[in-house]
Amino acid sequence: MLVVAKIGTSSLTDGSGRIDEAMVAKVTGEVAVLRAAGHQVVVVTSGAIAAGLPALGLVRPLDLPTLQAAAAVGQHRLMRTWDEHLAGHGLVAGQVLLAPYDFVERTQYLHARQTLTRLLELGVVPVVNENDAVADDEIRYGDNDNLAALVAHLVYAEVLVLLTDTAGLLTADPRLDAAATLIEEIVQVDTALEALAGGTGSARGSGGMASKLAAAKIAAWSGVRVVIAAAARPNVLVDAVAGRPGVGTVVLPRGRRLPARKLWIAFAVGASGTVVVDEGARRALTERAVSLLPAGVVAVKGSFGCGAAVELADPEGRIFAKGLVRQAAATIEALAGRRTADLPVEVPHEVIHRDDLVLLP
């Protein structure tokens, strides 16, 4: 079985932001048990920024260039820790730094898959992190939860384990409700569950349970079983892979597997606006998988440029799709309702090409 195990900053560092060696030792020990049982494991780690801040005598919050500098200082410290502890079990670590672009551009996507696949074939444990030292706003991108889900898709993983500092998704915030209990199984992530998950969970991490659920949704649409569980739980990785009950919150996989590019569009990039289409366009998009043309556009909400992600809404305002526009908001608004034959030659005839369009669940 191929397993992706992700551990976030809040679980990987202590209160001062320093790397928790005991936690790394625990996780690598469980990785070694899985490897001995014949499983392949990819580790997705956060913590580069948190590891770099103490070395620089800094604390959060900070501006983006300083966070990038902290990541540059902290990444090799973080990787050295993983390398030393995996080596203690006779395992070789291989550092892989990825960025969202690697999942969008086909050539980069194939290169990333080729590298990770070859590392696994060679018996290496890939240790993946986002390339925070050169990332822009993705440096605050859910504490690598979405990255882990996209990696799980990339390597055709069967299980994604999201290790956090809580037992899983609970029925309420345990800090406010002592009667809160663990939700052990989720068939489909819906708006009610997302509302229950809330926001960022800790000062050191950038994810929280909401980010875990968003990542679980990505993975579920990749056909991957997801387990959200406490990093501190004894044998959590081994039990999660074995499917033992009570380990954490299990999100069941869906039967349909979306391509990586469409996963990224649907779940991993924020919408910059909304394009409202008429009923005929909605039917054509949902039933015939065509591109969106200016003739079907009714209105544009928001200001965005070419290449931005936008949501598509029907005349009643219901969001049903998401895509990457080939025209800026002002152009789409100016050409709304016009037939293709009436469009200027120099303007792209598709508002959103069907290859860049995803119907939302």
HELIX and SHEET records of a PDB file:
HELIX    1   1 THR A    9  LEU A   12  1                                   4    
HELIX    2   2 GLU A   21  ALA A   36  1                                  16    
HELIX    3   3 ALA A   48  LEU A   56  1                                   9    
HELIX    4   4 LEU A   64  ALA A   87  1                                  24    
HELIX    5   5 PRO A  100  PHE A  103  5                                   4    
HELIX    6   6 ARG A  106  GLU A  121  1                                  16    
HELIX    7   7 ASP A  137  ARG A  140  5                                   4    
HELIX    8   8 GLY A  142  ASN A  144  5                                   3    
HELIX    9   9 ASP A  145  LEU A  154  1                                  10    
HELIX   10  10 THR A  191  ALA A  197  1                                   7    
HELIX   11  11 MET A  209  ALA A  220  1                                  12    
HELIX   12  12 VAL A  236  ALA A  242  1                                   7    
HELIX   13  13 ALA A  260  LEU A  263  1                                   4    
HELIX   14  14 TRP A  264  ALA A  268  3                                   5    
HELIX   15  15 GLU A  279  ARG A  288  1                                  10    
HELIX   16  16 PRO A  294  GLY A  296  5                                   3    
HELIX   17  17 ALA A  329  LEU A  335  1                                   7    
HELIX   18  18 THR A  340  ASP A  342  5                                   3    
HELIX   19  19 ARG A  354  ASP A  356  5                                   3    
SHEET    1   A 8 ALA A  93  LEU A  98  0                                        
SHEET    2   A 8 VAL A 125  GLU A 130  1                                        
SHEET    3   A 8 GLN A  40  THR A  45  1                                        
SHEET    4   A 8 LEU A   2  ILE A   7  1                                        
SHEET    5   A 8 VAL A 159  THR A 164  1                                        
SHEET    6   A 8 ARG A 225  ALA A 230  1                                        
SHEET    7   A 8 GLY A 248  VAL A 251 -1                                        
SHEET    8   A 8 GLU A 185  ILE A 186  1                                        
SHEET    1   B 5 VAL A 297  LYS A 301  0                                        
SHEET    2   B 5 THR A 274  VAL A 277 -1                                        
SHEET    3   B 5 ALA A 309  ALA A 313  1                                        
SHEET    4   B 5 ILE A 319  LEU A 324 -1                                        
SHEET    5   B 5 LEU A 357  LEU A 359 -1                                        
END                                                                             
